Amino acid sequence: MHHLLYFDPGLGAMIIQAIIAAVAGVVLFSKNLMYKIKLFLGLAKPMEDDVFDDIEVKDSDTENRNSSER
């Protein structure tokens, strides 16, 4: 019995997407890992730019929000 494999365009696109996602995941993971290693060894400076430091939230704002949700 002779079987032929058929790859439709959807399967080809899915395979290419999986390869691209795997490469992107490895790059991002290794970049984060290398930063942590350099930080541990003292070769990199800790990032001081915290986005949430610029946002000022008052306690009264959160209390008003909680009371209005009920």
Secondary structure, DSSP 8 states (H G I E B T S, - for coil): --------HHHHHHHHHHHHHHHHHHHHHHHHHHHHHHHHHT-S------GGGG----HHHHHHHHHHH-
